[in-house]
Each structure stands twice: as structure tokens, then as C-alpha cells.
Amino acid sequence: MKNPTPIKRHQALVAFSREHHFGLLLVWKIKQGLDKSVAPERISNYVLHFFDQDLKQHFAEEEEKLFPLLPVENVFRLRAENEHAIIRGLIEHLRNDQSDKTVLMQFAHLLNDHIRFEERELFAAIQEATNDQDLEKMDVHGGHRGKELDAAWSDPFWLTKK
């Protein structure tokens, strides 16, 4: 069986993919912190900061610009919307209890799986369902918020030695 040729990512989706890279780095940082026995409060502080400064806006832009390109009942759209809601729920849990390592791991696993799903399945479905002209009309954002977050963060716990 041949491997299918990957679909070339439309330029309108590239910025979202760049932001996904920073989301995957967040997952890595959480796992590094937990593996190094960093206090979960330190990790949670960064997760909440990253969510408020990046993911919250990223989710809103996907929900406003990308998801409506698929029908409301589309299984890929429904899964993405549901996962956004679950991730927001985990964030609210962390706001109330920053010491919960289990929620940090759940958040990291779900965010990783969610990003992989969007990259591999959702974006392909959007490109198949949408013509190039409609994708080109999208107001594409810069996709670089993640870089500035670390420059301003004073506690890079992921670099801590065990």
C-alpha cells in the first residue's frame, strides 16, 4: 500500500500551523517540568500565562475563521470544538488549583493530540471542502505570538536541572 501524498498546506493555514508549533513546545515544557519534579504551581503559572496570551486568541481565531468553513454537523468540526471546550475546562481547573499535576498531564496530552488532529485531519478536511478563493479571503494573522511569550517569562522551569 502506498503512502498517500500529503496535501500541500494552503498559505491561509500556515500561520495556524506555526502557532501549533508553539503549542507543542508548551506540551514539551509541561512534560519537562513534571519529569524534573518542578513544583506544579510554577508550571501552572506558565500554562495559564500561555493560554491567556496565546492559546485563547488562537482558539478564537480558529473558531471564527476556520471552523465555519465546514458544516456545523461535520465530525471534524465537532471534534475540534469539543476539544477546545475540554481544554478551556482544564484551564479553569488550573485557575482554581495550580497544584494539580494530574490536570497538567491531562492538559498536555489533550493539547498534543488536539494539535496533531488539527494538522493531520481538520486542516485537510477544510482544504478539501473549501475553494482556494475562500481560503485566500481569510484575514490571516501573523502566527508568531509564541516567540514573545518566552522572552518575557522570568521562570523558565523547563530548563531546571533535575
Secondary structure, 3 states (H helix, E strand, C coil): CCCCCCCCCCHHHHHHHHHHHHHHHHHHHHHHHHHCCCCHHHHHHHHHHHHHHHHHHHHHHHHHHHHHHCCCCCHHHHHHHHHHHHHHHHHHHHHHCCCCHHHHHHHHHHHHHHHHHHHHHHHHHHHHHCCHHHHHHCCCCCCCHHHHHHHCCCCCHHHCCC
